[in-house]
Amino acid sequence: MKTVSLILILFLIFLTNRTVYSQDTFSICAIDTVTGEVGSAGASCVNDCTILTDVFPGWGIVHTQASWLSSNQNYARSLMLLRLDPQAIIDSLVAHDAQNNPTVRQYLIINKGNGTPKRAGYTGVNCLNYKNHILGPNYVIAGNILSGQPILDSMEARFLNTPGSLSDKLMAALQGAKVIGADTRCASWNTSSRSAFIRIAKPADTLGILYLNIKALNAPFGRDPIDSLQTLYNNWTLTGINSEGDISVNEYMLYQNFPNPFNPFTKINYILPAINKSSMDVKLKIYDVLGNELLTLINERQSPGNYTVNFDGKNFPSGIYIYRLEADGIIRSSRRMVLLK
């Protein structure tokens, strides 16, 4: 009996020294070849998914996810500091997995190379389904324990079709994955995930201080952290202040429409907070999954308060749609809905 107890204690010590999480995640790493900015964004059904990402100003990004292990993350970081090629780093991570089980890991890596981005991805065969990664010319997208390939495809489409800065494109990519149960563990939570982040480094930044570094952590039931992150991001675009945590109740917010899926009518509810304005210019629009504007439901000045608008989808085909709230020219909140006829 004493022998069994000793083995159990040693096993627990082993786990303590080798932190591991069975983590399901969707994320993106990307580079702006014009500005030299490198950036990353992601979300997961854990309280803080920022552990998976390391940003190296002026060089690149590495993400380690799926059964995340601190030892592997540290090793990946050391290889990035040596400025090795992404594929060489992944090959070494696979060959030297801290638990000798690389088939349950997922890696995304991109760097600036010699002017042309170099990137690589790895999805272990024993990652939980649905899992996959996408390699683009200046981005890598990956996820595991997803509801399906459309999550990754939507992230890619939003990244490619959103104009603006690298941060705008990364934020849009996350919005592309904001579907209830995108990370399937969060389906019962009525959200896509539990935490989300976005980070951008300019070439002159240091490892510890990034140009953009915001995160929404430990979202409460029914509050999608990507919505909270969008609010933080909108505030950052106005103030330049990096922040983290949850958002106060006085935020601009679109509720999840109900029922969802719907056929053919649904109600959309939203809040305009009581801020230092008696009214604001409000727009509520419908988009397809590629970001094409289809319909304007609201375009008028409104006072702070709670609002409901009816949406008639009888003239639209079955599919996924996005509804977006803008106030005073700033995107405040976006959500997805499913029309099923």
ZIFENQUI-V404398 format. One record per backbone hydrogen bond with DSSP energy under -0.5 kcal/mol. CO is the residue of the C=O (numbers start at 0). NH is the residue of the N-H. If there is no record, write none. Layout:
CO&NH  CO&NH
//
This chain:
0&4  1&5  2&6  3&7  4&8  5&9  6&10  7&11  8&12  9&13  10&14  11&15  12&16  13&17  18&69  20&22  20&67  23&44  24&143  25&42  26&141  27&40  28&139  29&38  30&32  31&35  36&31  37&200  38&29  39&198  40&27  41&196  42&25  43&45  43&193  43&194  46&217  47&50  48&51  49&52  51&63  53&61  54&56  55&58  55&59  58&111  59&55  60&109  61&53  62&107  64&105  67&20  68&72  69&73  70&74  71&75  72&76  73&77  74&78  75&79  76&80  77&81  78&83  79&82  84&88  85&89  86&90  87&91  88&92  89&93  90&94  91&95  93&96  96&99  100&103  101&104  102&125  102&126  104&123  105&64  106&121  107&62  108&119  109&60  110&117  111&114  114&116  117&110  119&108  121&106  123&126  127&144  129&145  131&142  133&135  133&140  137&30  138&135  139&28  140&133  141&26  142&131  144&183  147&150  147&151  148&151  148&152  149&153  150&154  151&155  152&156  153&157  154&158  155&159  156&160  157&161  160&162  164&168  165&169  166&170  167&171  168&172  169&173  170&174  171&175  172&176  173&176  174&177  176&178  178&181  181&146  181&183  182&185  183&186  185&188  185&190  186&189  188&221  190&180  191&182  193&218  194&43  195&215  196&41  197&213  198&39  199&210  199&211  200&37  201&204  207&209  208&205  211&199  213&197  214&216  214&244  215&195  219&222  221&223  223&226  223&227  224&228  225&229  226&230  227&231  228&232  229&233  230&234  231&235  232&236  233&237  234&238  235&239  239&241  242&214  247&250  252&270  257&266  261&339  263&312  265&310  266&257  267&308  268&254  269&306  270&252  270&272  271&304  272&274  274&276  279&281  279&301  280&327  281&299  282&325  283&296  283&297  284&323  285&293  285&294  286&321  287&290  291&287  294&285  294&296  297&283  299&281  301&279  304&271  306&269  308&267  310&265  310&312  312&315  318&338  319&288  320&336  321&286  322&334  323&284  323&325  324&331  324&332  325&282  326&329  329&326  329&331  332&324  334&322  336&320  336&338  337&260  337&261  337&339  338&318
//
